[in-house]
Amino acid sequence: MYKVIVIDDSPLMQNILSDMISQLDDFEVVATASDAFEARELIKKYDPDLVTIDINMPKMDGVTFLRNLMRLHPMPAVVISTDISRNHEVFDDGAVGFIAKKKIGESESSFFARLEDTLLRLVFLIDRYKSKSQAKKATAVIEIETIKNHPDMLLPLKPAFIPTSKVIAIGASTGGVETLIEIFSHLTPPLPPILITLHIPFGFSGSFAQRLDRLCQLNVYEAKDGQAVENSSVYIAPGNRHLTLENRQTKQYIKLLDGPKISRHKPSVDILFRSVRNAVGSNAMGIILTGMGDDGSIGMKEMHDAGAFTIAQSSKRCVVFGMPNKAIESNAVTKIIDLENIAGNIQSF
């Protein structure tokens, strides 16, 4: 059960959000707060897994409270507000989600659907926060897993094949859902095939693929084993399989691999990047986005050394500057690019 604290100065909104969140499986609102100071005491008391924060509150505005929370007691936080002009600002300050409050004329069911969509997409992030928090309490070490299997365990590095076609490979983790939505909302066909490994549980990868398909001009799929890749199409790794690309005669196909976690993840960005490097060599583009840990740094270095064009998201709007930073430290990156410029670089490629 995920414990939630709702922070909003409106008693009516507290009740609405509490009722809606409690309807979701595995979510329980354990307390409500009317201002930041009350919230601070309740967070100490209940140690929640998630907080929702309004922006316009008395005594201390929600953005200031969010900054203090991320500095002193970081945890998953979703901002729920009428002030949609500040939605990008709250991501910069550490929020993992933004939901616009119920609009004039909007039905309760529509608002509930938007709330449900955001919270369910964050389950994997909340699970990570809980695992990290529990491990920290038990051992004072913030490592979720200690065993790191190398990509060699699952996929050999081969001489890079150089076809005439191009392929784009993208890896992301914490904060990746909203980051990908922003990037893909600015992309227009024609484009090469795009393969994405996102650290997201099985069951959510399919719904995210459907959502991205609705929001962008490209064809988006949850990847299927044996699926032929096509231009202007996007293939997202299922949450329980490694996504790879392989050449068969004159075409390229998806191959899904079972097996152990690689670089502590399944699906693994390192496995995707290595497979794309094997399949198209210097005709590949590799992009590593916001995320915790170092998955992707090995595969991106291999892509870079094979002549591929590799990009790391800058720290400017990264929810977690872990994976991009590790790739940069590994000398695996051609360019470091702000989030708002990544779509343009993809289009140019």
GIRA-V672788 format. One record per run of one state. SS is the DSSP state (2 for helix, 1 for strand, 0 for the rest). FROM is the first residue (numbers start at 1). LEN is the number of residues. If there is no record, write none. Layout:
SS & FROM & LEN
SS & FROM & LEN
//
This chain:
0 & 1 & 1
1 & 2 & 6
0 & 8 & 3
2 & 11 & 13
0 & 24 & 3
1 & 27 & 7
0 & 34 & 2
2 & 36 & 11
0 & 47 & 3
1 & 50 & 4
0 & 54 & 8
2 & 62 & 11
0 & 73 & 4
1 & 77 & 5
0 & 82 & 2
2 & 84 & 9
0 & 93 & 4
1 & 97 & 4
0 & 101 & 7
2 & 108 & 14
0 & 122 & 1
2 & 123 & 17
0 & 140 & 11
2 & 151 & 3
0 & 154 & 13
1 & 167 & 6
0 & 173 & 3
2 & 176 & 9
0 & 185 & 8
1 & 193 & 6
0 & 199 & 5
2 & 204 & 12
0 & 216 & 3
1 & 219 & 4
0 & 223 & 5
1 & 228 & 1
0 & 229 & 4
1 & 233 & 4
0 & 237 & 5
1 & 242 & 7
0 & 249 & 2
1 & 251 & 7
0 & 258 & 4
1 & 262 & 1
0 & 263 & 2
1 & 265 & 1
0 & 266 & 3
2 & 269 & 15
1 & 284 & 5
0 & 289 & 2
1 & 291 & 1
0 & 292 & 5
2 & 297 & 9
0 & 306 & 3
1 & 309 & 5
0 & 314 & 1
2 & 315 & 3
0 & 318 & 3
1 & 321 & 1
0 & 322 & 1
2 & 323 & 7
0 & 330 & 5
1 & 335 & 3
0 & 338 & 1
2 & 339 & 10
0 & 349 & 1
//
